[in-house]
Amino acid sequence: MQTQQKKQLTETTTMGKDIKYRAKCNMKILERHSGVDVMLDLTDFIMDVFMESLRNENPKITKHEIEQKMKELVAWKRSM
């Protein structure tokens, strides 16, 4: 049982380091390329990925349902 706990702790620590490393790399990129046009392109990309994931979950999803999910996403983000 101790081995399992150690393994989980190691994985959690590694994951935390990976997240910090990725965030640091992302910040370096954004410092160099932080123009409004780049931010808008990134936003478009993220929204396209989100819509595609919705379609993968439910191939019969309607345009109205997608718009509703987008509104929920924006509301959730504002509440953070």
Buried (B, 14 or more C-beta within 10 A) or exposed (E): EEEEEEEEEEEEEEEEEEEEEEEEEEEEEEEEEEEEEEEEEEEEEEEEEBBEEBEEEEEEBEEEEBEEBBEEEEEEEEEE
